[in-house]
Amino acid sequence: MIRWAILFVVVASTFALTGCGDGMAITRRERAERHRQVLDIDARQFNDDWDLLWLNEDTSSLSPWRTRSWP
């Protein structure tokens, strides 16, 4: 009886640790579509980062307007 209980605990803990998979079958087409979407999002993020790097205006202390009240 103890042997069966130990075996049950080992099997149950193995199933608990490994899980039962994704829960749904994923076809080759779905995987390809997911990879395409990830690459598209990465490319858009890279483009946004590149634009932020090169198109961001630096703040300058030189101003055409008077900014101080004393001369």
Stockholm file with secondary structure:
# STOCKHOLM 1.0

chainA/1-71         MIRWAILFVVVASTFALTGCGDGMAITRRERAERHRQVLDIDARQFNDDWDLLWLNEDTSSLSPWRTRSWP
#=GR chainA/1-71 SS CHHHHHHHHHHHHHHHHHCSCCSSCCCHHHHHHHHHHHHHHHHHHHHHHHHHHHHCCCCCSCCSSCCCSCC
#=GC SS_cons        CHHHHHHHHHHHHHHHHHCSCCSSCCCHHHHHHHHHHHHHHHHHHHHHHHHHHHHCCCCCSCCSSCCCSCC
//
